[in-house]
Amino acid sequence: MSTETRESWSGKLGFVLAAAGSAIGLGNIWKFPYITGMNGGGAFVLVYLGCILLFGLPLMLCEITIGRKTGKNPYGAFKALQVKRSRTADVIGVLLMLGAVSLAASGHYGFAVILFAAACLFVWLGFAAVGLISLITAMLILSYYAVVGAWIVDYVYRSFTGGLHFTQVSEAAGAFNHYLDREPGRIAAELIIFMVLTAGMIIFGIRKGIERCSKVLMPLLFFLLLAVIVRGVTLPGAKEGIRFFLNPDFSKLSIAGVLEALGHAFYSLSLGMGITITYGSYLRKDENIFSTSLWIVALDTLAALLGGLAIFPAVFAMQLAPDAGPGLIFNVLPATFYRIPGGMGWFWAGLFFLMMTIAALTSAAALLESGVTFIMDQFKVRRVPAVIGTFLGVTLLGFLTCYSTNHWENLPGIEHFVQNVFNVRTGSWFDLLDKLTSNWMLPLMGLLTVIFVGWIWGARKAGRELREGTHGLVDENLITWLSGFRGEPRYMEAANSGLTIMTLWGILIRYIGPVVILAIFIQVITK
């Protein structure tokens, strides 16, 4: 039995840097630049910023509030806050069962079984099922996210040892595909290295582990970003890349691009996977949830914007394609860095992939901590054995991704099972997990979280917790505050009425948020 007392962050800075580290991951520096390139550049950036403020921030406030109110892991938090028996949970369970029947009728038996299992959890556990499924989602994501981290560790080594000397994108793409297809054993070894580093960040606890590492790694991440940006923007022809990234051209932005911006705003902040609830559970009562969330969102967004500035000026300067999609990092950038004048391309490539390693590690540590906190809370296990057990489980599952990233050739038995049960004829184990978590589980958990906070727990009760530590800021009339008339005697009576930050948040999570997240969900599953 565990005798450890529950820790807390040392203060606002520690929490902000740790939570920002969980959000600032490969999605900011890898995915954001390439989806920006595929959706017209600056116009997409503007829409993304709006989505972050209107939809990402309110959901983050929900998750931190749930965590701090209960001081528990996501499963324990939802269980503590839900009413004894929720008819809404039963209705959701029935709807999920109907969805499972529909999937089975279309031949997607595997997805039908998963959806039916989720429905049964809802009927059995109520909204506590949201917390449990969020944790399962986090572990599944970490199992393949860590493999991408392993690729980046490999590219750090290759950069500094002269292994990325590619003059053409086709050469870099060929080498990367050979690495994925023909060297799974090497990837598995690098996965172990990456997971050991991840476990090392959290094994010493919240303050001495995650917080201490975040206070070193996050400033280092931004320093490396700035170093790469400075080199990129000083290259001849870099202005075209800056113009592409920052100049809005709405003629190139489609409805699908807007929904993509909505979806990325949701995923970029690590929402729907239990991380923010877990980190929020270690937050002290006197901390201002609203201001800390603003800082986290600001740092996450800044990292995404800097990631674009680190990539596009150099890509344009070397006259390469900015819309290369997921291959932008491992195919286009090695050729880009090698072409940089002065013979120091290897150095800049090494700095870039080292920066990517830091981003991957801080996010992976947050994912692993979600599972560790759950085991410690629910089974009263001490931190060290909880870390070791979660590390082993995720790493073993990650080996499947190591051997099936581009295709199923290395997993013939599993390939036959997946093709018959999930009706998936192409792709790989990596693709299957990514589709299951990103397209299905994350949007559903986000949708159910805002429904829970807005309607089941209730915006009023959640607002009381959110109000703690804000010193009345969230209850200020927004119009009076923004117009500069705060404190004016004529407006004092209306200072805490009308449209305030709190009432706006309530409207967003009760009405607009569910509709928007449902739209994201429909868009991604019908692609």
Secondary structure by P-SEA (a helix, b strand, c coil): cccccccccccaaaaaaaaaaaacccccccaaaaaaaacccaaaaaaaaaaaaacaaaaaaaaaaaaaaccccaaaaaaaccccccaaaaaaaaaaaaaaaaaaaacaaaaaaaaaaaaaaaaacccaaaaaaaaaaaaaaaaaaaaaaaaaaaaaaaaaacccccccaaaaaaaaaaaacccaaaaaaaaaaaaaaaaaaccccccccaaaaaacaaaaaaaaaaaaaaaaaacccaaaaaaaacccccccccaaaaaaaaaaaaaaaccccaaaaaaaaaccccccaaaaaaaaaaaaaaaaaaaaaacaaaaaaaccccccccccccccaaaaaaaccccaaaaaaaaaaaaaaaaaaaaaaaaaaaaaaaaaaaccccaaaaaaaaaaaaaaaaaaaaaccccccccaaaaaaaaaacccccccaaaaaaaacccccaaaaaaaaaaaaaccccaaaaaaaaaccccccccccaaaaaacccccccccccccccccaaaaaaaaaccaaaaaaaaaaaaaaac
